[in-house]
C-alpha cells in the first residue's frame, strides 16, 4: 500500500480510537543501507529489495494489520487493536524474518 492509502487508514484508526477508545500502534521502519543497494547494484536491484521487504511485511503481520511504503526506503505499519507488548512482539518477528 502507498502513502495515500496510509493517510486514509491512519485517519480511520484515529477516528476509531477517539470514538471508541480503541488502541492502535503506528510503527515506522527505515531500511538501513538501502541507498548502497541502488548505488552499487542499480535501481532495478533496489526495486527488487523493496518488493522483498514489502512481501516480508505482508507475510509477517496479521491479516488485520497494514503495511505501507510511505517514502523511498520508509515503511509504516498500522496495527489496530494492539498494545505496546503486542507491538514489540510484531516488530521482533519482522526483524527476525
C-alpha positions as CSV (number, residue, x, y, z in Angstrom):
1,X,0.0,0.0,0.0
2,X,1.2,3.5,-0.7
3,X,1.3,6.8,1.2
4,X,-2.2,7.9,0.1
5,X,-3.6,4.6,1.5
6,X,-1.6,5.2,4.7
7,X,-3.1,8.6,5.2
8,X,-6.6,7.3,4.7
9,X,-6.2,4.3,7.0
10,X,-4.4,6.3,9.7
11,X,-7.3,8.8,9.7
12,X,-9.8,5.9,10.1
13,X,-7.8,4.4,13.0
14,X,-7.5,7.8,14.7
15,X,-11.3,8.4,14.4
16,X,-12.0,4.8,15.7
17,X,-9.6,5.4,18.6
18,X,-11.2,8.7,19.6
19,X,-14.7,7.4,19.3
20,X,-14.4,4.0,20.9
21,X,-11.2,4.3,22.9
22,X,-9.6,1.6,20.8
23,X,-5.8,1.3,20.8
24,X,-3.6,1.0,17.8
25,X,0.1,1.2,17.1
26,X,1.9,3.1,14.4
27,X,5.4,1.8,13.7
28,X,7.8,3.5,11.3
29,X,10.6,1.5,9.6
30,X,13.6,2.7,7.6
31,X,15.8,0.4,5.7
32,X,19.4,0.6,6.7
33,X,21.9,0.9,3.8
34,X,19.2,0.9,1.1
35,X,21.0,3.7,-0.8
36,X,24.0,1.5,-1.1
37,X,22.0,-1.1,-3.0
38,X,20.8,1.5,-5.5
39,X,24.3,2.9,-5.8
40,X,26.1,-0.4,-6.1
41,X,23.7,-2.7,-7.9
42,X,21.4,-0.2,-9.6
43,X,17.8,0.8,-9.2
44,X,16.3,-2.4,-10.5
45,X,18.1,-4.2,-7.6
46,X,16.7,-1.6,-5.3
47,X,13.2,-2.1,-6.6
48,X,13.6,-5.9,-6.0
49,X,14.8,-5.2,-2.5
50,X,11.8,-3.0,-1.8
51,X,9.4,-5.7,-3.2
52,X,11.1,-8.3,-1.0
53,X,10.7,-6.1,2.1
54,X,7.0,-5.5,1.3
55,X,6.4,-9.2,0.8
56,X,8.1,-9.9,4.1
57,X,6.0,-7.4,5.9
58,X,2.8,-8.8,4.4
59,X,3.8,-12.3,5.4
60,X,4.7,-11.3,9.0
61,X,1.9,-9.1,10.1
62,X,-1.6,-10.1,11.0
63,X,-4.4,-10.0,8.4
64,X,-6.0,-7.1,10.3
65,X,-2.7,-5.0,10.1
66,X,-1.5,-2.8,7.3
67,X,2.0,-2.2,5.8
68,X,2.6,0.9,3.7
69,X,5.5,2.2,1.7
70,X,5.5,5.9,2.6
71,X,8.8,7.1,1.1
72,X,11.9,5.9,-0.7
73,X,13.0,3.4,1.9
74,X,10.5,4.1,4.6
75,X,7.6,1.9,5.6
76,X,4.8,2.4,8.1
77,X,2.9,-0.3,9.9
78,X,-0.6,0.3,11.3
79,X,-1.5,-2.3,13.9
80,X,-5.2,-1.9,15.0
81,X,-6.3,-3.3,18.4
82,X,-2.6,-3.6,19.5
83,X,-0.9,-2.6,22.7
84,X,2.8,-1.9,23.4
85,X,3.6,-5.5,24.2
86,X,1.9,-6.9,21.1
87,X,3.6,-4.2,19.0
88,X,7.0,-5.2,20.4
89,X,6.4,-8.8,19.5
90,X,5.3,-7.8,16.0
91,X,8.5,-5.8,15.5
92,X,10.6,-8.6,16.8
93,X,9.0,-11.0,14.4
94,X,9.7,-8.7,11.5
95,X,13.3,-8.1,12.5
96,X,13.9,-11.8,12.9
97,X,12.3,-12.5,9.5
